[in-house]
Amino acid sequence: MLNKLALSGIRHRIRDYSVLFSGLMIASAIFYMFMSLATNQSFLSSNSPAAATSFIFAFGIVLLAIITIVYINYANTFLLSMRQKEYGMFMMLGAKSSKISKMIFVETFAIGAMSTIIGSIIGIIATSFVSRWIIKALDMQVKHFNSFYLPALLWTFVFFIVIFLLSAIKNSVSLRRSKVLTLLNRDSQPVKIKRNGVLKAIQALFGLVMLIIGYFTMYYTGNNPSAIFMGIPVALVTIVGGTYFTINSVVTTIIALLKKNTKFSQKGLNNFTLSQLSFRITDYTKILSMVSMMFALALGAITVGLGFNSQIDNLVNGQNYYDVQVTNPNAAQQKRLKKLTVDKKVTYNYKTDGKKVYYQASEFKNQPVGYAKMNTKTMQFKLNSTKDPAKNSTAQYELMGTRLPKERMMEAEFVNDKTYQAINSKEITSVLVKTDFFKKNLPEIKAISKAENNRYPSLKTTSSDKYTSYTIINGFLSGLEFMGFFLGIAFLAMLASCLMFKILSGANGDVKRYKMLSKIGARQKVLRKTINKEIAVLFSVPAVLGIVHVLFGLQLFVGILYKPYANIEIPFAIFLVLYLGYYFLTRYLYKKIVLK
């Protein structure tokens, strides 16, 4: 009977539980998405050149588990607060506390189980969709990755079942210890906020010191890769702790100082907004700290993924100056060449006597040969050209790669026109093309490369064109690139939804406050502005801290990314646009609840 009563309670209040269900489903979906990468050792070993990748993902699992536990704890509190009046009425009508405890146990566990199952299914579908989209959009070569990975699904089920089992026990114990009057009147009881200036000052100092230690650890680890097994745990602990203490002390101190500034606080409803924020920051410290860390992880993952994408372009351009090379082009190849958006096109002729390869020096006067030269300090390739390849070994190496395999090891000699004409040998023509952008022309470049391999079978195993270099380098680094983009998208969904659901879950408690303001004459326009400011601050605090974390955190990758801060404005802009989308959605839904 109690089981039916608990389940019917869920069914009748499904609208009230929608926010809770949505949050828990997203949490389990994101957990599965992360575990599908973190537990797949075949994927990690075959797609990452870094031996420490499994170690890094292990700490990622720990961090995600902590974040998820905090979130579920908040969701569990929200669940209990929604039904406490009903439980109090049941007990007042004579129901035993043991029976009510059993009912809340069944209800909590049922909600957890349903949301986990549905969330895992969503996670599998989302993993499939996101992975396919990323691989197709960025032309990645990812090995041993499956959207459905049984060990990840089992770990997700085990983790959430254990957490909800403990939550159900906690709710049952909490209900047994609560008095009937306390349950009936808990919403009317004031929330006491303890203020201790000395303690806040100590927390602020402690938080800043922990952040400095964490940032220095990441800088040191990035420049000393051997310290990674010690550096990452230290950075993880200090930055998480520092974030919590900073939000809990520094932000509340700033709000307190603004309240003391009467010129600011007494203007309009600023004092009300500051009071709301003072209460919320204290209540939301855990969730804001968690969102700040996820913001840093998501933005950092996408930034690093973009960095690996740039690394691929840099390495590919360094291997070959020309995007396309065709030997003795036939009509079909000529037709394909016309489809390219050409930036530079040159044609060189050469002859061979079986020992040497002879070029006409005069051809290079009008058509300088391009080549790439690497800067050993920055690991970046610079594109140059020369009219006299006879005096430039790098240019000669570039030309060597454009010849057929049997002619590559022959010595190249650059002769005058008369000497060249006197050589009694068949002339071979090389057409070399540099496009305006390699990846934009990738489908045509791929078709030309495959056609060359079919025309000259020896190229199938010894091809040295740019597309072959791109395939090798992309296969080597695209696994890391995929991890960055995939995890960034996953953490973005997690952090924004967590903050949104946390704010919305407290909206019902604010209805009375806004009704009171409306009754004493506050206009709807002013109330809307007040809500906009309040929610903007709640979204801004973790965003600012998260951005600072990322700027220092990129130091971890200075050893493997030649320019980790290059084009950083692109992922930041994309991320902020998506984040602002959640902000506008949250304030819209919040207004729908608290305002008429």
C-alpha positions as CSV (number, residue, x, y, z in Angstrom):
1,M,0.0,0.0,0.0
2,L,2.8,2.4,0.9
3,N,4.6,1.6,-2.3
4,K,1.5,2.4,-4.3
5,L,1.0,5.6,-2.3
6,A,4.7,6.7,-3.0
7,L,4.5,6.0,-6.7
8,S,1.1,7.7,-7.0
9,G,2.5,10.7,-5.3
10,I,5.2,10.9,-8.0
11,R,2.6,10.5,-10.7
12,H,0.3,13.2,-9.4
13,R,3.2,15.7,-8.8
14,I,5.0,15.0,-12.1
15,R,4.8,18.6,-13.1
16,D,6.4,19.8,-9.9
17,Y,9.1,17.1,-10.3
18,S,9.9,18.0,-13.9
19,V,12.8,20.3,-12.9
20,L,14.2,17.6,-10.6
21,F,13.8,14.8,-13.2
22,S,15.4,16.9,-15.9
23,G,18.4,17.7,-13.8
24,L,18.9,14.1,-12.7
25,M,18.5,12.8,-16.2
26,I,21.1,15.2,-17.6
27,A,23.5,14.4,-14.7
28,S,23.3,10.6,-15.5
29,A,23.6,11.3,-19.2
30,I,26.7,13.4,-18.8
31,F,28.2,10.8,-16.4
32,Y,27.7,8.1,-19.0
33,M,29.2,10.3,-21.8
34,F,32.3,10.9,-19.7
35,M,32.6,7.2,-18.6
36,S,32.2,6.0,-22.3
37,L,35.6,7.7,-22.8
38,A,37.3,7.3,-19.4
39,T,36.6,3.5,-19.0
40,N,37.5,2.5,-22.6
41,Q,41.2,1.7,-22.4
42,S,41.4,0.6,-26.0
43,F,40.1,4.0,-27.1
44,L,42.5,5.9,-24.8
45,S,45.6,3.9,-25.7
46,S,45.0,4.0,-29.5
47,N,43.9,7.7,-29.7
48,S,46.4,9.4,-27.4
49,P,50.1,9.6,-27.7
50,A,50.3,10.7,-24.0
51,A,51.0,7.8,-21.6
52,A,49.4,9.8,-18.7
53,T,46.0,10.0,-20.5
54,S,44.5,7.2,-18.4
55,F,45.8,8.8,-15.2
56,I,44.3,12.2,-16.2
57,F,40.9,10.6,-16.9
58,A,41.1,8.7,-13.6
59,F,41.2,12.0,-11.8
60,G,38.5,13.3,-14.1
61,I,36.3,10.5,-12.9
62,V,37.0,11.5,-9.3
63,L,36.2,15.1,-10.0
64,L,33.0,14.3,-11.9
65,A,31.9,11.9,-9.1
66,I,32.3,14.7,-6.5
67,I,30.4,17.2,-8.7
68,T,27.6,14.7,-9.3
69,I,27.3,13.8,-5.6
70,V,27.0,17.5,-4.7
71,Y,24.4,18.0,-7.3
72,I,22.4,14.9,-6.2
73,N,22.6,16.0,-2.6
74,Y,21.0,19.3,-3.6
75,A,18.4,17.5,-5.7
76,N,17.7,15.2,-2.8
77,T,17.1,18.2,-0.5
78,F,14.8,19.7,-3.0
79,L,12.8,16.4,-3.2
80,L,12.4,16.2,0.6
81,S,11.4,19.9,0.8
82,M,8.6,19.4,-1.7
83,R,6.9,16.6,0.2
84,Q,7.6,17.5,3.8
85,K,4.2,19.1,4.5
86,E,2.4,16.1,3.1
87,Y,4.5,13.8,5.3
88,G,3.8,16.0,8.3
89,M,0.1,15.8,7.6
90,F,0.3,12.0,7.3
91,M,2.0,11.8,10.7
92,M,-0.5,14.2,12.3
93,L,-3.3,11.9,11.0
94,G,-1.7,9.0,12.8
95,A,0.7,7.4,10.3
96,K,3.8,6.0,12.0
97,S,7.1,7.6,11.3
98,S,8.5,4.2,10.3
99,K,5.9,3.8,7.6
100,I,6.5,7.3,6.3
101,S,10.2,6.7,6.3
102,K,9.6,3.6,4.2
103,M,7.5,5.6,1.8
104,I,10.1,8.4,1.3
105,F,12.7,5.7,0.8
106,V,10.7,4.1,-2.0
107,E,9.9,7.5,-3.5
108,T,13.5,8.7,-3.5
109,F,14.9,5.5,-4.9
110,A,12.2,5.2,-7.6
111,I,12.9,8.8,-8.8
112,G,16.6,8.0,-8.8
113,A,16.2,4.7,-10.7
114,M,13.8,6.2,-13.3
115,S,16.0,9.2,-14.0
116,T,19.2,7.1,-14.2
117,I,17.7,4.7,-16.7
118,I,16.2,7.4,-18.9
119,G,19.3,9.6,-18.5
120,S,21.6,6.7,-19.5
121,I,19.5,6.1,-22.7
122,I,19.7,9.9,-23.4
123,G,23.5,9.6,-22.8
124,I,23.9,6.8,-25.3
125,I,21.9,8.7,-27.9
126,A,23.7,12.0,-27.2
127,T,27.1,10.3,-27.3
128,S,26.3,8.8,-30.7
129,F,25.0,12.1,-32.0
130,V,27.8,14.3,-30.6
131,S,30.6,11.9,-31.6
132,R,29.4,11.6,-35.2
133,W,28.9,15.4,-35.5
134,I,32.4,16.1,-34.2
135,I,34.1,13.4,-36.3
136,K,32.4,14.6,-39.4
137,A,32.8,18.3,-38.8
138,L,36.5,18.1,-38.0
139,D,37.4,15.1,-40.3
140,M,38.8,13.1,-37.4
141,Q,40.1,9.6,-37.3
142,V,39.0,8.0,-34.1
143,K,39.6,4.4,-33.3
144,H,37.8,1.9,-30.9
145,F,35.0,4.4,-29.9
146,N,31.4,3.2,-29.5
147,S,28.5,5.3,-28.3
148,F,27.2,2.2,-26.5
149,Y,29.9,0.9,-24.2
150,L,28.6,-1.7,-21.6
151,P,31.2,-1.1,-18.9
152,A,30.4,2.6,-18.9
153,L,26.7,1.8,-18.7
154,L,27.3,-0.6,-15.7
155,W,29.4,2.0,-13.9
156,T,26.8,4.6,-14.4
157,F,24.1,2.3,-13.0
158,V,26.2,1.2,-10.0
159,F,27.3,4.8,-9.1
160,F,23.8,6.3,-9.3
161,I,22.1,3.4,-7.6
162,V,24.5,3.6,-4.7
163,I,24.2,7.3,-4.4
164,F,20.3,7.2,-4.5
165,L,20.3,4.3,-2.0
166,L,22.3,6.4,0.4
167,S,20.1,9.4,-0.3
168,A,17.0,7.4,0.4
169,I,18.4,6.2,3.7
170,K,19.4,9.8,4.6
171,N,15.9,11.0,3.8
172,S,14.3,8.3,5.9
173,V,16.6,9.0,8.9
174,S,16.0,12.8,8.6
175,L,12.3,12.3,8.5
176,R,12.3,10.1,11.6
177,R,14.2,12.7,13.6
178,S,11.9,15.6,12.5
179,K,8.9,16.7,14.6
180,V,5.5,17.0,13.0
181,L,5.3,20.8,13.6
182,T,8.7,21.2,12.1
183,L,7.7,19.5,8.9
184,L,4.4,21.5,8.7
185,N,6.1,24.9,9.2
186,R,9.6,24.5,7.8
187,D,8.8,26.9,4.9
188,S,7.8,29.6,7.4
189,Q,11.0,29.2,9.5
190,P,13.6,31.9,8.8
191,V,17.0,30.8,7.5
192,K,19.8,31.9,9.9
193,I,22.9,33.2,8.2
194,K,25.9,33.2,10.4
195,R,28.3,36.1,9.8
196,N,31.8,36.1,11.2
197,G,34.1,38.8,9.8
198,V,37.3,37.1,11.1
199,L,36.3,33.7,9.8
200,K,35.5,35.3,6.3
201,A,38.9,37.0,6.3
202,I,40.7,33.8,7.1
203,Q,38.7,31.9,4.4
204,A,39.5,34.6,1.8
205,L,43.2,34.5,2.6
206,F,43.2,30.7,2.6
207,G,41.2,30.5,-0.7
208,L,43.6,32.9,-2.5
209,V,46.6,31.0,-1.2
210,M,45.2,27.7,-2.4
211,L,44.4,29.2,-5.8
212,I,48.0,30.6,-6.1
213,I,49.4,27.1,-5.2
214,G,47.1,25.5,-7.7
215,Y,48.0,27.9,-10.5
216,F,51.8,27.6,-9.8
217,T,51.5,23.8,-9.8
218,M,49.9,23.8,-13.2
219,Y,52.6,26.1,-14.5
220,Y,55.4,24.0,-13.1
221,T,53.8,20.7,-14.3
222,G,53.4,22.1,-17.8
223,N,57.1,22.9,-18.0
224,N,58.2,19.7,-16.2
225,P,56.1,16.8,-17.6
226,S,57.6,14.3,-15.2
227,A,55.8,16.0,-12.4
228,I,52.3,15.3,-13.9
229,F,51.5,12.4,-11.5
230,M,52.0,14.7,-8.5
231,G,51.0,18.0,-10.1
232,I,47.5,17.2,-11.2
233,P,46.3,15.8,-7.8
234,V,47.7,18.9,-6.0
235,A,46.2,21.3,-8.5
236,L,42.9,19.5,-8.3
237,V,42.6,19.7,-4.5
238,T,43.9,23.3,-4.2
239,I,41.9,24.8,-7.0
240,V,38.6,23.1,-5.9
241,G,39.2,24.2,-2.3
242,G,40.4,27.7,-3.3
243,T,37.3,28.2,-5.5
244,Y,35.0,27.3,-2.6
245,F,36.6,29.6,-0.1
246,T,36.9,32.4,-2.6
247,I,33.2,32.3,-3.5
248,N,32.2,31.8,0.1
249,S,34.2,34.8,1.5
250,V,35.4,37.2,-1.2
251,V,32.1,37.5,-3.1
252,T,30.0,37.9,0.1
253,T,32.5,40.5,1.4
254,I,32.0,42.5,-1.9
255,I,28.2,42.3,-1.5
256,A,28.5,43.5,2.1
257,L,30.6,46.5,1.1
258,L,28.1,47.4,-1.6
259,K,25.3,47.3,1.0
260,K,27.2,49.7,3.2
261,N,27.5,52.1,0.3
262,T,24.2,53.9,0.8
263,K,24.4,55.9,-2.5
264,F,24.3,52.5,-4.4
265,S,22.3,50.3,-2.1
266,Q,19.5,52.9,-1.5
267,K,18.9,53.4,-5.2
268,G,15.8,51.6,-6.5
269,L,15.6,48.0,-5.3
270,N,19.4,47.5,-5.1
271,N,19.3,46.8,-1.4
272,F,16.7,44.1,-2.0
273,T,18.9,42.6,-4.8
274,L,22.0,42.7,-2.6
275,S,20.2,41.0,0.2
276,Q,18.9,38.3,-2.1
277,L,22.4,37.8,-3.5
278,S,23.9,37.7,0.0
279,F,21.5,35.0,1.0
280,R,21.9,33.1,-2.3
281,I,25.7,33.2,-2.4
282,T,25.9,31.7,1.0
283,D,23.3,29.0,0.1
284,Y,24.8,28.4,-3.4
285,T,28.5,28.3,-2.5
286,K,28.8,24.6,-3.3
287,I,26.8,24.7,-6.5
288,L,28.7,27.9,-7.7
289,S,32.0,26.3,-6.9
290,M,31.0,23.2,-8.8
291,V,29.8,25.2,-11.8
292,S,33.0,27.2,-11.8
293,M,35.1,24.1,-11.9
294,M,32.9,22.6,-14.7
295,F,33.1,25.9,-16.6
296,A,36.9,25.7,-16.4
297,L,36.9,22.1,-17.5
298,A,34.5,22.6,-20.4
299,L,36.1,25.8,-21.7
300,G,39.6,24.3,-21.2
301,A,38.7,21.1,-23.0
302,I,37.3,22.9,-26.0
303,T,40.3,25.3,-26.1
304,V,42.8,22.5,-25.9
305,G,40.8,20.6,-28.6
306,L,41.0,23.6,-30.8
307,G,44.7,23.8,-30.0
308,F,45.2,20.3,-31.2
309,N,43.3,21.2,-34.3
310,S,45.7,24.1,-34.9
311,Q,48.6,21.7,-34.2
312,I,47.4,19.4,-36.9
313,D,47.3,22.3,-39.4
314,N,50.8,23.5,-38.3
315,L,52.4,20.0,-38.6
316,V,50.7,19.3,-41.9
317,N,51.9,22.6,-43.4
318,G,55.3,21.8,-42.1
319,Q,55.5,18.5,-43.9
320,N,54.5,19.8,-47.3
321,Y,54.4,23.3,-48.8
322,Y,52.1,22.3,-51.7
323,D,48.6,20.9,-51.0
324,V,48.5,18.9,-54.3
325,Q,51.2,17.2,-56.4
326,V,50.4,15.5,-59.7
327,T,52.8,13.8,-62.0
328,N,52.1,13.9,-65.8
329,P,48.5,14.9,-65.2
330,N,45.9,13.3,-67.5
331,A,42.6,14.8,-68.5
332,A,40.8,13.5,-65.4
333,Q,43.4,14.9,-63.1
334,Q,43.3,18.2,-65.0
335,K,39.6,18.4,-64.5
336,R,40.0,17.8,-60.7
337,L,42.7,20.4,-60.5
338,K,40.3,23.0,-61.9
339,K,37.9,22.4,-58.9
340,L,40.5,23.7,-56.5
341,T,40.6,27.3,-55.2
342,V,44.2,27.9,-56.2
343,D,46.5,30.3,-54.4
344,K,49.7,29.3,-56.2
345,K,50.3,26.9,-59.1
346,V,53.7,25.9,-60.5
347,T,54.8,23.4,-63.1
348,Y,58.3,21.9,-63.1
349,N,59.8,19.5,-65.7
350,Y,62.7,17.1,-65.0
351,K,64.6,14.3,-66.6
352,T,66.6,11.4,-65.2
353,D,69.4,9.2,-66.4
354,G,68.9,6.6,-63.8
355,K,71.5,8.2,-61.4
356,K,70.6,11.8,-61.2
357,V,67.5,14.0,-61.6
358,Y,67.9,17.1,-63.8
359,Y,65.9,20.3,-63.5
360,Q,66.0,23.4,-65.6
361,A,67.3,26.2,-63.4
362,S,65.5,28.8,-65.5
363,E,62.1,27.4,-64.5
364,F,62.6,28.4,-60.9
365,K,63.4,32.1,-61.8
366,N,59.8,32.6,-62.9
367,Q,58.3,30.0,-60.5
368,P,60.1,30.1,-57.1
369,V,59.8,26.8,-55.3
370,G,58.0,27.0,-51.9
371,Y,59.2,25.2,-48.7
372,A,58.4,25.1,-45.0
373,K,61.0,25.8,-42.3
374,M,60.5,25.0,-38.7
375,N,61.3,27.3,-35.8
376,T,62.7,25.0,-33.2
377,K,61.8,27.3,-30.3
378,T,58.1,27.7,-31.1
379,M,57.7,24.5,-33.1
380,Q,55.9,26.6,-35.7
381,F,56.5,26.3,-39.4
382,K,57.2,29.3,-41.6
383,L,56.5,29.2,-45.3
384,N,59.2,30.5,-47.6
385,S,60.2,30.4,-51.3
386,T,63.5,30.5,-53.3
387,K,64.4,31.1,-56.9
388,D,67.7,29.1,-56.5
389,P,66.9,25.7,-54.9
390,A,70.5,24.6,-55.8
391,K,71.7,26.5,-52.7
392,N,68.8,25.6,-50.4
393,S,68.7,22.1,-49.0
394,T,65.2,22.5,-47.5
395,A,63.8,23.5,-51.0
396,Q,65.5,20.5,-52.5
397,Y,63.9,18.2,-49.9
398,E,60.5,19.7,-50.8
399,L,61.2,18.9,-54.5
400,M,62.3,15.4,-53.6
401,G,58.9,14.6,-52.1
402,T,57.1,15.6,-55.3
403,R,58.9,13.0,-57.4
404,L,57.9,9.4,-57.9
405,P,59.3,7.0,-55.3
406,K,62.0,5.4,-57.5
407,E,63.5,8.9,-58.3
408,R,63.4,10.4,-54.7
409,M,66.8,9.1,-53.6
410,M,68.6,10.3,-56.8
411,E,70.7,13.4,-56.5
412,A,69.1,16.6,-58.0
413,E,71.1,18.8,-60.3
414,F,69.9,22.2,-61.6
415,V,71.3,22.8,-65.1
416,N,71.0,25.5,-67.8
417,D,68.5,25.1,-70.7
418,K,71.2,23.9,-73.2
419,T,72.4,21.2,-71.0
420,Y,68.9,20.1,-70.1
421,Q,67.9,19.9,-73.8
422,A,71.0,17.7,-74.5
423,I,69.9,15.0,-72.0
424,N,68.4,12.2,-74.0
425,S,65.6,11.1,-71.6
426,K,61.9,11.2,-71.3
427,E,60.6,14.4,-69.7
428,I,58.4,14.2,-66.6
429,T,56.1,17.0,-65.6
430,S,55.2,17.8,-62.0
431,V,52.2,20.1,-61.3
432,L,52.2,21.5,-57.8
433,V,49.3,23.5,-56.3
434,K,48.9,25.4,-53.1
435,T,45.2,26.3,-52.3
436,D,43.9,29.2,-50.4
437,F,42.9,26.9,-47.6
438,F,43.8,23.2,-47.3
439,K,40.7,21.9,-45.3
440,K,38.2,23.8,-47.5
441,N,39.6,22.0,-50.5
442,L,40.0,18.7,-48.7
443,P,37.4,16.6,-50.7
444,E,39.0,17.5,-54.0
445,I,42.5,17.1,-52.6
446,K,41.6,13.6,-51.3
447,A,40.2,12.6,-54.7
448,I,43.4,13.8,-56.5
449,S,45.6,11.9,-54.0
450,K,43.7,8.7,-54.4
451,A,43.7,9.0,-58.2
452,E,47.5,9.5,-58.2
453,N,47.8,6.3,-56.0
454,N,45.8,4.4,-58.6
455,R,47.8,5.8,-61.5
456,Y,51.2,5.0,-59.8
457,P,50.7,1.9,-57.6
458,S,54.1,2.5,-55.9
459,L,52.6,5.6,-54.2
460,K,50.2,3.5,-52.2
461,T,52.9,2.5,-49.7
462,T,55.4,5.4,-50.2
463,S,53.2,8.4,-51.0
464,S,54.6,11.7,-49.6
465,D,51.9,14.2,-50.7
466,K,50.2,16.5,-48.2
467,Y,47.0,14.5,-47.9
468,T,49.0,11.4,-46.8
469,S,50.8,13.5,-44.2
470,Y,47.5,14.9,-43.1
471,T,46.0,11.4,-42.7
472,I,48.9,10.3,-40.5
473,I,49.1,13.4,-38.3
474,N,45.3,13.7,-38.0
475,G,45.1,10.0,-37.0
476,F,47.8,10.7,-34.4
477,L,46.3,13.8,-32.8
478,S,42.6,13.7,-33.6
479,G,41.9,11.4,-30.7
480,L,43.1,14.1,-28.3
481,E,41.2,16.7,-30.3
482,F,38.0,14.5,-30.1
483,M,38.4,14.1,-26.3
484,G,38.7,17.9,-25.9
485,F,35.6,18.8,-27.9
486,F,33.5,15.9,-26.7
487,L,34.2,16.5,-23.0
488,G,33.8,20.3,-23.5
489,I,30.3,19.9,-24.9
490,A,29.4,17.4,-22.1
491,F,30.6,19.6,-19.2
492,L,28.9,22.6,-20.8
493,A,25.5,20.9,-20.7
494,M,26.2,19.7,-17.1
495,L,27.3,23.0,-15.7
496,A,24.6,25.2,-17.3
497,S,21.8,22.8,-16.4
498,C,23.0,22.4,-12.8
499,L,23.0,26.2,-12.3
500,M,19.7,26.7,-14.1
501,F,17.9,23.9,-12.1
502,K,19.3,25.1,-8.8
503,I,18.0,28.7,-9.4
504,L,14.6,27.5,-10.6
505,S,14.2,25.1,-7.7
506,G,14.3,28.0,-5.2
507,A,12.0,30.1,-7.3
508,N,8.8,29.0,-5.4
509,G,10.3,30.4,-2.2
510,D,10.7,33.8,-3.8
511,V,7.1,34.2,-4.9
512,K,6.0,35.7,-1.6
513,R,8.8,38.3,-1.6
514,Y,8.0,39.5,-5.1
515,K,4.2,39.5,-4.3
516,M,5.0,41.7,-1.3
517,L,7.1,44.1,-3.5
518,S,4.3,44.3,-6.0
519,K,1.7,45.1,-3.3
520,I,3.8,48.0,-1.9
521,G,4.0,49.5,-5.4
522,A,7.0,48.1,-7.2
523,R,6.4,48.1,-10.9
524,Q,6.7,44.9,-13.0
525,K,9.4,46.5,-15.1
526,V,11.5,47.3,-12.0
527,L,11.0,43.7,-10.7
528,R,12.1,42.3,-14.0
529,K,15.3,44.3,-13.9
530,T,16.0,43.2,-10.4
531,I,15.6,39.5,-11.4
532,N,17.9,40.1,-14.4
533,K,20.6,41.6,-12.2
534,E,20.4,38.9,-9.6
535,I,20.6,36.0,-12.0
536,A,23.3,37.7,-14.0
537,V,25.5,37.9,-10.9
538,L,24.8,34.2,-10.1
539,F,25.9,33.3,-13.7
540,S,28.8,35.7,-13.7
541,V,30.6,34.5,-10.6
542,P,31.4,31.0,-11.8
543,A,32.1,32.3,-15.3
544,V,34.7,34.8,-14.2
545,L,36.5,32.3,-11.9
546,G,36.2,29.6,-14.6
547,I,37.9,31.8,-17.2
548,V,40.7,32.6,-14.8
549,H,41.2,28.9,-14.1
550,V,41.4,28.2,-17.9
551,L,44.0,31.0,-18.5
552,F,46.3,29.5,-15.9
553,G,45.3,25.9,-16.7
554,L,46.5,26.1,-20.3
555,Q,50.0,26.2,-18.9
556,L,49.6,22.4,-18.4
557,F,49.8,22.0,-22.2
558,V,52.7,24.3,-23.1
559,G,54.9,21.2,-23.6
560,I,52.6,19.6,-26.2
561,L,50.9,22.6,-27.8
562,Y,53.3,25.0,-29.6
563,K,50.8,27.9,-29.0
564,P,48.2,27.0,-26.4
565,Y,46.7,30.5,-26.3
566,A,46.4,30.9,-30.1
567,N,42.9,31.8,-31.2
568,I,41.6,31.5,-27.7
569,E,39.0,34.1,-28.4
570,I,37.1,31.6,-30.7
571,P,36.2,29.0,-28.0
572,F,35.6,31.8,-25.5
573,A,33.2,33.5,-27.8
574,I,31.4,30.2,-28.7
575,F,31.2,29.2,-25.1
576,L,29.9,32.6,-23.8
577,V,27.2,32.6,-26.5
578,L,25.9,29.2,-25.3
579,Y,26.3,30.2,-21.7
580,L,24.3,33.4,-22.3
581,G,21.6,31.3,-23.9
582,Y,21.2,29.4,-20.7
583,Y,21.2,32.7,-18.8
584,F,18.3,34.1,-20.8
585,L,16.4,30.9,-20.6
586,T,16.8,30.7,-16.8
587,R,15.7,34.3,-16.2
588,Y,12.7,33.8,-18.5
589,L,11.5,30.6,-16.6
590,Y,12.2,32.3,-13.2
591,K,10.0,35.3,-14.1
592,K,7.3,32.9,-15.2
593,I,7.3,31.4,-11.7
594,V,7.7,34.5,-9.4
595,L,5.8,37.2,-11.4
596,K,2.2,37.4,-12.5
